[in-house]
Amino acid sequence: MATTKSGDINIAAVVALLEYSSSHEDKADAYSQVTKHMKDDDLSLFGLDLSKHGKLVVTMAIRDILDSHLKVSHGALHVLGFCLHDKDIVRSLGYPLQTKCLVAIEKCIVKFGEDKIACTRALWCIGNQVLSDFIVRSELTKLIKAIGKVWNRWISKSATVENEASKAVIRLYQQDPEGMKENLGDWGKATLLSLVHLVPQNGSQLLSIAREVFTKDNISLWSKPVLDEYKVAIGPELKKMMSEKQEVHALRLWSLYVHVLGKELHYGNFINHMLPLVEEGFKSINAEVKIEAFRAWKQLILNFSTDNSILSDSKRIKLIMQVFKFNNAKTEPVAVEKFKIWWFFITKLGSKAAVYFDQVCLPLLNFCLGGSVKTSTSTGTPRMQTGISPMTPHLNLPNSTSGLPVFDKLQRYAWEVIGHFFGEFPSDIGGSAVKYQLESPKIEFLTGPAAFLKHSLPLITATIDILKFEFTTEAVLHHIWFALIAHIKNVLDSGITSDVKEMFSFFLTQFQTLVLSQALQLPKIWTMFDAVCCLPRKSLSSTAYNISNGEKIHGSPALFLMELLLTPSVLSRSQRSEKYMTIFSNLTSVGLENGTGYLEFCQSVLELLGRNREFIKEPDCIWRLWSKLAHCLHDQITKTNEINQGDSLEHNFDCMYNMLTFPVKYKMTYAVEAPTYKTMVKTWTELYSTLSRLSALVTTAESNVCCEELCHIILKDIPKDCFLNLNGLDFVAQGCLAMINCMDFGSVGTTGNFNIGGISPAKWAKKKQKPLENLQSFVDLLCHLSVIFSELTEDFMSSPQKVFKS
């Protein structure tokens, strides 16, 4: 061998030796020396102008790789591989010589297929070459056929050959992906069987390619080889990977095999041989492994979804749900991945998701909200089989939803989930549209009032929980709340049953809890009240529901809502709110629509106002509330001519009396403006006039009885200090004037009650104590007012400022 003084070889001499020498030993030695220097110099020209002789070196190597002397062939393959990896040398070759390189390598693979070293180096040449893509495409068919044959021959026999074959396939796929797909028959089987043997880098790259080339259209060609080899080779290797801390890669391979096996997993018990591996992934303490396990589970769902009858089979649903019911999502990334796969499963179930709503959908909502939603069961719901036969696929995972952690991202997903469950709602309900991030299942989960009613309790609970979240925007609140109201409206329209009563009662008490928690700002509360007021007025005013809050029974849903509206926590923050007044007006109108209970409703509202009067600091607020109630009541009794709350034996005008005494009792006249005061007097006068007129129509009521009873109440129940204000005194005086205008003096004049001269003292004790009949209390009230007026006059004479100040 010719060398320089520095020990470098003389490339010209080497080329001459390779070209003219007939000695196999000399050729092998020459190739060995070139290889050594190319390795040492990291593929540089190692101090020599190899590029000038590259064409000749490649030509000699092409000739010698088919030499029967294996040492020469091995050496030539090694040098050829280095040359084909050098871009400068490849550029100097030209297309014809590049083609000859590939042809020679293909022949070498075929000729020396039984020789491990020759196969390895030939495949190595393919995996590292940078030849023109055009040339590779022209020779691809023959080349990949040869690679496939030798690869299949060395599977499970030589990891080196398998890895080099995989690298060759990866390189060829990079250069001609379409051609490789067309020739998948030559290398597909070897790829599937070798993936479990490859080093991680090669395995990951080849796995990515496998995911692209093995499609649903061709997997039937490859399922049988995988099926045959899984138990004896693939499965054990995957298990070995799991034990060697390659869990993520093992699960990705598992996912590929599930995809390739296709319908082979739909029948029989072969799937039970595959499940232990993914089960191990779910039980791992490593978050990354758990995430990959869920992604692998998605592939199983995809596999089942190719046949709707398989995916919707109760056994398959139970198997899939085992993973979701296993409480292993202790970190947010794992929980989010679990959620995404779960939602993917629901979208794939399609219309069957509505059938298995209890088993599949409600648990997802519960998972998002940290276990606060309890699922419901019904005898009408298809139930999962609990028994497990040897043929039933199953996992050994504990079923537990207790102690679920709460994650911010899941809570944000919760509103989208329930929004999809509720679906679209009619435009007459109101609300606004929102944009979803989740894929829409494009199905109707709640197919009618009966379906919603069956699942109403957990759905209402979940809605209330979601609305409490700080990140719940106005648009989100509008959407899910109005959607919920739309479903409740449909149920109420369908008729009253015990289940409907229970649902509506539960809804109202949950709404009460939300409002009293003060978790929402008032504008959101008003929005929710607006939606509730859209419910059927017949239902809101009906006393058939008997809504209970645990303390007492309320007459109607409208009264329940009115009590909620007039609670101190709401009332004290809403005195200047026009929206509040509008809602009060709406609820008043609804409550008074009950043909038989509107008087009781009005009386109850007055009691609520009186009870919480101390929390109303704005004089105008209490006046407006009373005025609205009074006008609505007046309109109603004008229509019905009904003011009697009593029975056929005894009359009862308590509602009217409470309404008329309210302004005096709660000193409404003290701080109002003059126009307001005049309006108040007018309203009071109209209300009393109607009372007087209609009381005359009540057969059990005597003449002027309303005047007598009202004056008696004022004298008995109204504290004296209520009259010590000039406005208050004037208001009562104006009321007395209205009473005089409505009095029936005819009944008094015909009884002879004033003619007492002919009665003996002995009979006087038996005479009525009210000689003025039903005008007695009125006269007493006038006397009372006269005394107070006299006192105020004396005070005024002594201290005018004191009287006006009071």
C-alpha positions in Angstrom: 0.0 0.0 0.0 1.4 3.4 -1.0 1.5 5.9 1.8 3.0 9.4 2.5 5.5 10.2 5.2 2.7 11.4 7.5 1.0 8.0 7.2 -1.8 9.2 4.9 -2.6 7.0 2.0 -2.1 8.0 -1.6 -5.5 8.1 -3.2 -4.2 7.8 -6.7 -2.2 4.7 -5.7 -5.3 3.2 -4.1 -7.4 3.8 -7.1 -4.8 2.2 -9.3 -4.6 -0.8 -7.0 -8.3 -1.2 -7.0 -8.5 -0.9 -10.8 -5.6 -3.2 -11.8 -4.9 -5.5 -8.9 -6.3 -9.0 -9.0 -5.4 -9.9 -5.4 -8.5 -10.1 -3.2 -6.3 -9.4 -0.1 -4.9 -6.2 -1.6 -8.4 -5.0 -2.6 -9.8 -5.8 0.8 -6.8 -4.1 2.5 -7.2 -1.0 0.3 -10.9 -0.7 1.1 -10.2 -1.1 4.7 -7.6 1.7 4.7 -9.9 4.1 2.9 -12.7 3.2 5.3 -10.5 3.9 8.3 -9.4 7.3 7.1 -12.9 8.3 6.1 -14.2 7.4 9.5 -11.4 9.1 11.3 -11.8 12.3 9.3 -15.5 12.4 9.7 -16.2 12.0 6.0 -13.9 14.7 4.9 -11.3 14.3 2.1 -8.8 13.2 4.7 -6.1 15.4 3.3 -6.4 14.0 -0.2 -8.4 15.2 -3.1 -10.8 12.3 -3.0 -13.4 14.2 -5.0 -11.1 14.2 -8.0 -11.1 10.4 -7.9 -14.6 9.8 -6.4 -16.1 8.8 -9.6 -13.5 6.1 -10.2 -13.6 4.9 -6.6 -17.4 4.5 -6.8 -17.0 2.7 -10.1 -14.6 0.2 -8.6 -16.8 -0.2 -5.5 -19.8 -1.0 -7.8 -17.8 -3.7 -9.5 -16.5 -5.2 -6.2 -19.6 -5.3 -4.1 -20.7 -8.3 -6.2 -17.3 -10.0 -5.8 -17.6 -13.5 -4.5 -14.8 -12.8 -2.0 -16.9 -11.6 0.9 -14.1 -9.5 2.4 -13.8 -7.5 -0.9 -17.6 -7.2 -1.1 -17.8 -6.0 2.5 -15.0 -3.5 2.0 -16.5 -2.2 -1.2 -19.9 -1.8 0.4 -18.4 0.2 3.2 -16.5 2.6 1.0 -19.5 2.9 -1.3 -21.7 3.8 1.6 -19.4 6.6 2.7 -19.1 7.9 -0.9 -22.9 7.9 -1.4 -23.3 9.9 1.8 -20.9 12.6 0.6 -22.8 15.3 -1.3 -19.7 16.5 -3.2 -18.9 13.0 -4.5 -22.5 12.2 -5.3 -22.8 15.5 -7.2 -19.8 14.4 -9.4 -21.3 11.0 -10.3 -24.0 12.0 -12.7 -27.3 10.2 -13.1 -26.1 7.1 -15.0 -23.6 6.2 -12.4 -26.0 6.9 -9.5 -28.4 4.5 -11.2 -25.7 1.9 -11.4 -25.1 2.3 -7.7 -28.7 1.5 -6.8 -28.8 -1.4 -9.3 -25.6 -2.9 -7.9 -26.8 -2.5 -4.3 -30.1 -4.2 -5.1 -28.2 -7.1 -6.8 -25.9 -7.4 -3.8 -28.9 -7.6 -1.4 -30.4 -10.4 -3.5 -27.1 -12.3 -4.0 -25.8 -12.1 -0.4 -29.2 -12.2 1.4 -27.9 -15.0 3.7 -24.8 -13.0 4.7 -25.5 -10.8 7.7 -22.6 -8.4 7.1 -23.3 -7.9 3.4 -27.0 -7.4 4.1 -26.2 -4.9 6.9 -23.8 -2.9 4.8 -26.0 -2.9 1.7 -28.9 -1.6 3.8 -26.6 0.9 5.5 -25.7 2.3 2.0 -29.4 2.8 1.2 -30.2 4.4 4.6 -27.3 6.9 4.3 -27.3 7.8 0.6 -28.0 11.3 -0.7 -28.6 10.3 -4.3 -31.0 12.2 -6.5 -34.6 11.6 -5.6 -35.3 11.2 -9.3 -32.9 8.3 -9.5 -34.3 6.7 -6.4 -37.8 6.9 -7.7 -36.8 5.2 -10.9 -35.3 2.2 -9.1 -37.5 2.1 -6.1 -39.7 -0.9 -7.0 -36.9 -3.3 -7.4 -34.9 -1.9 -4.5 -37.8 -2.1 -2.0 -38.7 -5.6 -3.1 -35.1 -6.7 -2.4 -35.1 -4.9 1.0 -38.4 -6.5 2.0 -37.2 -10.0 1.2 -34.0 -9.7 3.2 -35.8 -7.9 6.1 -38.4 -10.6 6.4 -35.6 -13.2 6.4 -33.7 -11.6 9.3 -36.7 -10.6 11.5 -36.0 -11.7 15.1 -32.7 -13.1 14.0 -30.6 -10.0 13.8 -31.4 -6.7 15.4 -28.6 -5.1 13.3 -30.2 -6.1 10.0 -33.6 -5.0 11.2 -32.4 -1.6 12.3 -30.5 -1.0 9.1 -33.5 -2.2 7.0 -35.7 0.3 8.9 -33.3 3.1 8.3 -33.3 2.2 4.6 -37.1 2.3 4.5 -37.2 5.6 6.4 -34.7 7.1 3.9 -36.6 5.9 0.8 -39.9 7.1 2.3 -38.4 10.6 2.7 -37.3 10.5 -1.0 -40.4 9.0 -2.5 -43.4 8.7 -0.1 -46.0 7.9 -2.8 -43.8 5.2 -4.4 -43.3 3.6 -1.0 -47.0 3.6 -0.3 -47.6 1.9 -3.7 -45.1 -0.8 -2.8 -46.3 -1.2 0.8 -46.8 -4.9 0.1 -43.0 -5.4 0.0 -42.2 -3.9 3.3 -45.4 -3.5 5.3 -45.3 -6.9 7.1 -41.7 -6.6 8.0 -42.3 -3.1 9.4 -45.1 -4.3 11.7 -43.2 -7.3 13.0 -39.9 -5.4 13.5 -41.1 -2.3 15.2 -40.8 -4.0 18.6 -37.1 -4.8 18.0 -35.8 -1.4 16.8 -33.8 1.1 18.7 -35.9 4.0 20.0 -34.8 6.5 17.3 -35.4 4.2 14.4 -38.6 2.9 16.0 -40.1 6.3 16.5 -39.4 7.4 12.9 -40.7 4.2 11.4 -43.7 4.3 13.7 -44.6 7.8 12.3 -44.4 6.4 8.8 -46.5 3.4 9.7 -49.2 5.6 11.0 -49.4 7.3 7.6 -49.2 4.2 5.4 -51.5 1.8 7.2 -54.9 3.2 6.5 -58.4 1.8 7.1 -58.4 0.9 3.4 -55.5 -1.5 3.6 -55.2 -2.8 7.2 -57.1 -5.9 6.3 -54.0 -7.1 4.4 -51.9 -6.8 7.6 -54.1 -7.8 10.4 -53.4 -11.6 10.0 -49.6 -11.4 10.4 -50.0 -9.2 13.5 -52.6 -11.5 14.9 -50.4 -14.5 14.4 -47.3 -12.9 16.0 -48.8 -10.9 18.8 -49.0 -13.6 21.4 -45.6 -15.1 20.7 -43.5 -12.1 19.7 -45.1 -8.7 19.6 -46.9 -8.9 23.0 -43.8 -10.1 25.0 -41.6 -7.5 23.4 -44.1 -4.7 24.3 -44.2 -5.9 27.8 -40.4 -5.9 27.9 -40.4 -2.3 26.7 -42.8 -1.4 29.6 -40.4 -2.9 32.1 -37.4 -1.1 30.5 -38.9 2.4 31.0 -40.0 2.7 27.3 -43.7 2.8 28.2 -44.6 5.7 26.0 -43.1 4.1 22.9 -44.7 0.8 23.8 -48.1 2.4 24.1 -47.7 4.1 20.8 -46.9 0.8 19.2 -49.9 -0.8 20.9 -52.0 1.9 19.4 -50.7 1.1 15.9 -51.4 -2.6 16.4 -54.9 -1.9 17.5 -55.4 0.1 14.4 -54.0 -2.6 12.1 -55.9 -5.4 13.7 -59.2 -3.6 12.9 -62.2 -5.9 13.0 -60.2 -8.8 14.4 -60.7 -7.1 17.8 -64.5 -7.0 17.4 -65.1 -10.6 18.0 -63.6 -13.4 20.1 -61.4 -12.8 23.1 -58.2 -11.8 21.4 -58.6 -8.3 22.7 -58.1 -9.7 26.3 -54.5 -10.5 25.3 -53.9 -6.8 24.4 -55.6 -5.1 27.3 -53.0 -5.9 30.1 -50.4 -3.7 28.4 -52.6 -0.5 28.2 -53.9 -1.3 31.7 -50.3 -1.1 33.0 -50.1 2.3 31.3 -53.2 3.6 33.2 -51.8 2.4 36.5 -48.4 4.1 36.0 -47.4 6.8 38.3 -45.8 8.7 35.4 -48.1 11.4 34.0 -46.6 11.2 30.5 -47.3 7.4 30.4 -50.9 8.0 31.6 -51.4 10.6 28.8 -50.1 8.2 26.2 -52.3 5.4 27.6 -55.4 7.6 27.0 -54.2 8.3 23.5 -53.9 4.6 22.9 -57.4 4.2 24.3 -58.6 6.6 21.7 -57.3 4.3 19.0 -59.3 1.5 20.5 -62.4 3.7 20.4 -61.7 4.5 16.8 -61.3 0.8 16.1 -64.7 0.0 17.6 -66.3 3.0 15.9 -65.8 1.4 12.4 -68.8 -0.6 13.3 -71.6 1.2 15.1 -73.1 -2.0 16.4 -69.8 -2.8 18.1 -69.1 0.6 19.6 -72.7 0.9 21.0 -72.6 -2.7 22.4 -73.1 -2.6 26.1 -70.0 -4.8 26.7 -67.8 -2.5 24.7 -69.2 0.6 26.4 -68.6 -0.9 29.8 -65.0 -1.7 28.8 -64.3 1.8 27.5 -65.9 3.4 30.5 -63.8 1.4 32.9 -60.9 3.6 32.0 -62.8 6.8 32.5 -64.3 5.8 35.8 -60.8 4.9 37.1 -59.7 7.8 39.3 -56.1 8.2 38.1 -56.1 11.8 36.8 -54.3 13.4 39.7 -52.6 16.2 37.6 -54.2 18.7 35.2 -52.5 17.5 32.0 -53.6 13.9 32.6 -57.1 15.1 33.5 -57.4 17.2 30.3 -56.2 14.3 28.1 -58.7 12.0 29.8 -61.5 14.6 29.2 -60.6 14.9 25.5 -60.7 11.2 24.9 -63.9 10.9 26.8 -65.5 13.6 24.8 -64.2 11.9 21.6 -65.9 8.7 22.7 -69.2 10.6 23.1 -68.9 12.1 19.7 -68.3 8.7 18.2 -71.3 7.2 20.0 -73.5 9.5 18.1 -77.2 9.1 18.8 -76.4 6.2 21.2 -75.0 8.8 23.6 -78.5 9.8 24.4 -79.4 6.2 25.1 -76.5 5.8 27.5 -76.6 9.3 28.9 -76.6 8.1 32.5 -73.6 5.8 32.0 -71.5 7.9 29.6 -72.4 11.6 29.6 -73.3 12.5 33.1 -70.2 10.9 34.6 -68.1 13.2 32.3 -69.9 16.2 33.7 -69.3 14.9 37.2 -65.6 14.4 36.4 -65.3 18.0 35.1 -66.9 19.4 38.3 -64.9 17.3 40.8 -67.6 14.9 41.7 -70.3 17.4 42.7 -72.9 16.0 40.3 -74.7 12.8 41.2 -75.9 10.7 38.3 -79.4 9.4 38.1 -80.7 6.0 37.2 -83.9 4.9 35.7 -85.5 1.6 35.0 -86.0 2.7 31.4 -82.3 3.2 30.8 -80.4 0.3 29.2 -78.1 -1.0 31.9 -74.6 -2.4 31.5 -74.0 -6.0 32.2 -72.2 -6.5 35.5 -71.1 -10.1 35.1 -67.9 -10.8 33.3 -67.5 -13.9 31.3 -64.2 -15.2 29.8 -65.3 -13.7 26.5 -66.1 -10.3 27.9 -63.2 -7.8 27.5 -62.4 -6.1 30.8 -59.6 -4.3 32.7 -58.6 -4.8 36.3 -59.1 -1.2 37.2 -61.0 -0.1 40.3 -64.2 1.9 39.6 -64.1 5.0 41.8 -65.3 8.6 41.2 -64.8 9.7 44.8 -62.3 12.3 45.7 -62.0 13.7 42.2 -59.6 16.6 42.0 -60.9 19.9 40.7 -59.0 21.5 37.8 -59.5 25.0 36.3 -59.4 23.7 32.7 -61.9 21.0 33.3 -64.3 23.5 34.9 -63.9 25.6 31.7 -64.8 22.6 29.6 -67.8 21.8 31.8 -69.9 24.7 30.5 -69.2 23.5 26.9 -70.2 20.0 27.8 -73.5 21.0 29.3 -74.0 23.5 26.5 -73.8 20.6 24.0 -76.0 18.5 26.2 -78.7 21.2 26.3 -78.4 21.9 22.5 -80.0 24.8 20.8 -82.9 26.6 22.3 -85.9 28.5 20.7 -85.5 32.1 20.0 -88.5 33.1 22.0 -86.6 32.2 25.2 -83.9 34.7 24.5 -80.2 34.2 25.3 -77.2 34.5 22.9 -75.0 32.2 20.9 -71.5 31.2 21.9 -68.6 29.6 20.2 -67.5 26.2 21.3 -63.9 24.9 21.2 -65.1 21.3 21.6 -66.1 19.3 18.5 -69.8 19.2 18.3 -71.4 15.7 18.4 -74.1 17.0 16.1 -76.7 15.0 18.0 -79.6 15.7 20.3 -78.7 14.4 23.7 -82.0 15.3 25.4 -84.6 14.1 22.8 -87.6 15.5 24.5 -89.2 16.7 27.8 -89.2 13.2 29.2 -85.5 12.8 28.5 -84.7 16.0 30.2 -86.9 15.3 33.1 -85.2 12.0 33.7 -81.8 13.6 34.0 -82.9 17.0 35.3 -81.6 16.9 38.8 -77.9 16.4 38.0 -78.1 18.8 35.0 -79.6 21.5 37.2 -77.0 20.9 39.9 -74.2 21.1 37.3 -75.6 24.3 35.8 -75.7 26.0 39.2 -72.1 24.9 39.9 -70.9 26.2 36.6 -72.5 29.6 37.0 -70.7 30.1 40.2 -67.3 30.0 38.5 -65.4 33.3 38.3 -64.6 32.8 34.7 -68.2 32.4 33.6 -68.8 35.2 31.1 -72.1 36.9 30.4 -72.4 35.1 27.1 -71.8 31.7 28.7 -74.3 32.4 31.5 -76.9 33.5 28.9 -76.4 30.4 26.8 -76.5 27.6 29.4 -79.1 29.3 31.7 -81.5 30.1 28.9 -81.0 26.6 27.4 -81.8 25.1 30.8 -84.9 27.3 31.1 -86.0 26.2 27.6 -85.9 22.5 28.6 -87.8 23.3 31.9 -90.4 25.2 29.9 -90.9 22.2 27.6 -91.4 19.9 30.6 -93.8 22.3 32.3 -95.8 22.6 29.0 -96.1 18.8 28.9 -98.2 18.6 32.0 -98.0 18.4 35.8 -96.9 15.1 37.4 -95.2 14.3 40.6 -91.8 14.1 38.8 -92.4 17.5 37.2 -93.3 19.0 40.6 -90.1 17.5 42.1 -88.0 18.8 39.2 -89.4 22.3 39.4 -89.1 22.5 43.1 -85.5 21.3 42.9 -84.8 23.9 40.3 -86.2 26.8 42.3 -84.4 25.8 45.5 -81.1 25.5 43.6 -81.7 28.9 42.1 -82.5 30.3 45.5 -79.2 28.8 46.8 -77.3 30.5 44.0 -78.8 33.9 44.5 -78.4 33.8 48.3 -74.8 32.7 47.9 -74.0 36.2 46.4 -71.5 34.4 44.1 -72.8 36.4 41.1 -73.0 40.1 40.4 -76.5 41.7 40.3 -76.6 42.1 36.4 -76.1 38.3 36.1 -78.8 37.7 38.7 -81.2 40.0 36.8 -80.5 38.1 33.6 -81.3 34.8 35.3 -84.5 36.2 36.7 -85.5 37.4 33.3 -85.1 33.9 31.9 -87.1 32.4 34.7 -89.9 34.8 34.0 -90.1 33.3 30.5 -91.4 30.1 32.0 -95.1 29.4 31.4 -97.1 32.0 33.4 -99.7 29.3 34.2 -97.0 27.2 36.0 -95.4 30.2 37.8 -98.8 31.3 39.2 -100.1 27.8 40.0 -100.4 26.6 43.6 -100.2 23.0 42.5 -96.4 22.9 42.9 -96.2 23.8 46.6 -92.6 24.8 46.4 -90.8 24.1 49.7 -87.6 25.5 51.0 -87.5 23.3 54.0 -89.2 25.8 56.3 -92.6 26.5 54.9 -94.8 25.8 51.9 -95.1 28.7 49.4 -98.3 29.3 47.5 -96.8 29.3 44.1 -93.5 29.5 42.2 -94.1 33.1 41.6 -94.4 33.8 45.3 -91.3 31.8 45.9 -89.4 33.9 43.4 -90.9 37.0 44.9 -89.6 36.1 48.3 -86.2 35.5 46.8 -86.3 38.9 45.1 -87.3 40.6 48.4 -84.6 38.9 50.6 -82.5 41.5 52.4 -79.3 40.6 50.6 -80.9 41.3 47.2 -83.2 44.1 48.2 -80.5 46.2 49.9 -78.4 46.1 46.8 -81.1 46.8 44.3 -83.1 49.8 45.4 -82.0 52.1 42.6 -82.1 49.4 39.9 -84.6 49.8 37.1 -84.1 46.2 36.2 -85.1 45.1 39.7 -88.3 47.1 39.4 -89.1 45.5 36.0 -88.6 42.0 37.4 -90.7 42.8 40.4 -93.4 44.1 38.1 -93.2 40.9 35.9 -93.4 38.6 38.9 -96.3 40.6 40.4 -98.2 40.3 37.1 -97.6 36.6 36.9 -98.5 36.0 40.6 -101.8 37.8 40.2 -102.8 35.7 37.2 -103.9 32.9 39.5 -107.7 33.1 39.3 -108.2 31.9 42.8 -105.1 32.8 44.7 -104.1 36.2 43.6 -105.4 37.9 46.8 -103.3 35.5 48.9 -100.3 36.2 46.7 -100.6 39.9 47.0 -101.1 39.7 50.8 -97.9 37.5 51.1 -95.9 40.0 49.0 -97.1 42.8 51.3 -96.0 40.8 54.3 -92.5 40.3 52.7 -92.2 44.0 52.0 -93.2 44.8 55.6 -90.8 42.3 57.0 -87.9 43.7 55.1 -88.8 47.3 55.2 -85.8 48.2 57.3 -83.5 47.2 54.5 -85.1 49.7 52.1 -83.3 53.0 52.6 -84.7 54.8 49.5 -88.2 56.2 50.1 -88.9 56.2 46.4 -88.1 52.4 46.2 -90.8 51.3 48.8 -93.3 53.6 47.1 -92.7 52.2 43.7 -92.9 48.6 44.9 -96.2 49.3 46.8 -97.6 51.3 43.9 -96.9 48.5 41.3 -98.5 46.0 43.6 -101.5 48.2 44.2 -102.1 48.9 40.6 -101.8 45.3 39.5 -104.1 44.3 42.3 -106.6 47.0 41.3 -106.5 45.9 37.7 -107.1 42.3 38.7 -110.0 42.9 41.0 -111.6 45.2 38.5 -111.6 42.3 36.0 -112.8 39.7 38.4 -114.9 41.7 40.9 -113.5 39.4 43.6 -112.0 40.8 46.8 -113.3 38.2 49.3 -110.8 35.7 50.8 -113.5 34.2 53.1 -116.1 31.5 52.6 -119.9 31.4 52.3 -120.3 32.0 56.1 -117.9 34.8 56.7 -116.2 37.5 54.6 -112.5 38.3 54.6 -111.0 41.4 53.1 -107.5 41.2 54.7 -105.6 41.6 51.5 -107.3 44.9 50.7 -106.9 46.1 54.3 -103.2 45.3 54.3 -102.7 47.1 51.0 -104.5 50.2 52.2 -102.8 50.4 55.6 -99.3 49.7 54.3 -98.5 53.4 53.4 -99.5 54.6 56.8 -98.0 51.7 58.8 -94.6 52.0 57.1 -94.6 55.8 57.0 -94.3 55.9 53.2 -95.6 59.5 53.1 -92.8 61.0 55.2 -90.1 61.7 52.6 -91.7 61.5 49.2 -92.0 64.4 46.8 -95.2 66.3 46.4 -96.1 64.7 43.0 -95.5 61.3 44.4 -97.6 62.0 47.4 -100.5 63.1 45.2 -100.2 59.9 43.1 -100.2 57.9 46.3 -103.4 59.5 47.6 -105.0 58.9 44.2 -104.0 55.3 44.1 -105.3 54.8 47.7 -108.6 56.4 46.9 -109.2 54.3 43.8 -108.3 51.2 45.6 -110.7 51.9 48.5 -113.5 53.0 46.2 -113.2 49.6 44.4 -113.2 47.8 47.8 -116.3 49.7 48.9 -118.1 49.0 45.7 -117.2 45.3 45.5 -117.8 44.6 49.2 -121.4 45.6 48.7 -121.7 42.6 46.4 -120.5 40.1 49.1 -123.6 38.6 50.7 -122.0 38.0 54.0 -120.7 41.5 54.3 -122.9 44.2 56.0 -123.1 47.8 54.6 -120.1 49.9 55.3 -118.3 46.9 56.9 -115.1 47.6 54.9 -115.0 51.2 56.4 -115.6 49.9 59.9 -113.0 47.2 59.7 -110.4 49.3 58.0 -110.7 52.1 60.5 -110.6 49.6 63.4 -107.3 48.3 62.0 -105.9 51.8 61.7 -106.8 52.6 65.3 -105.6 49.3 66.7 -102.5 48.4 64.7 -101.0 51.7 63.5 -98.7 53.3 66.1 -99.5 56.8 67.2 -96.2 58.1 65.9 -97.3 57.3 62.4 -99.7 60.2 62.7 -97.3 62.8 64.1 -96.0 63.8 60.7 -98.0 66.3 58.7 -97.9 64.2 55.6 -99.0 61.2 57.5 -101.8 63.0 59.2 -103.0 64.5 55.9 -102.8 61.1 54.2 -105.2 59.6 56.8 -107.4 62.6 56.5 -107.5 62.2 52.7 -108.4 58.5 53.3 -111.2 59.5 55.6 -112.6 61.8 52.9 -112.5 58.9 50.4 -114.4 56.8 52.9 -117.1 59.4 53.4 -117.6 59.6 49.7 -118.1 55.8 49.5 -120.4 55.5 52.6 -123.9 54.0 52.4 -125.9 56.2 54.7 -129.2 54.6 53.6 -128.7 51.5 55.7 -128.0 53.6 58.8 -131.0 55.8 58.5 -133.6 53.0 58.3 -132.6 51.1 61.4 -133.6 53.7 64.0 -130.3 53.3 65.8 -130.2 57.0 66.5 -133.7 57.1 68.0 -132.8 56.0 71.5 -135.2 58.3 73.4 -138.0 55.6 73.7 -135.7 53.0 75.1 -135.9 52.4 78.9 -132.7 52.3 80.9 -133.3 48.6 81.7 -133.2 47.8 78.0 -130.2 50.1 77.2 -127.7 47.5 78.5 -129.0 45.1 75.9 -128.7 47.6 73.1 -125.8 47.3 70.7 -122.4 48.6 71.8 -122.1 50.3 68.4 -125.0 52.5 68.1 -123.5 53.9 64.9 -123.2 50.4 63.4 -120.4 50.2 60.8 -119.6 53.9 61.1 -118.5 53.6 64.7 -114.8 53.1 64.1 -114.8 55.8 61.4 -116.1 58.3 64.0 -113.5 57.0 66.5 -110.8 57.6 63.9 -112.0 61.1 63.2 -111.9 61.8 67.0 -108.5 60.4 67.1 -107.3 62.6 64.3 -108.9 65.6 65.9 -107.1 65.0 69.1 -103.8 64.6 67.3 -104.4 67.7 65.2 -105.2 69.6 68.3 -101.9 68.5 69.9 -100.0 69.4 66.8 -101.7 72.8 66.8 -100.7 73.5 70.3 -97.1 72.3 69.5 -97.1 74.6 66.5 -98.1 77.6 68.5 -95.3 76.9 71.0 -92.6 75.7 68.5 -93.4 75.8 64.8 -90.0 74.5 63.8 -90.5 71.4 65.9 -93.8 70.5 64.1 -92.4 71.0 60.6 -89.3 69.1 61.5 -91.3 66.1 62.6 
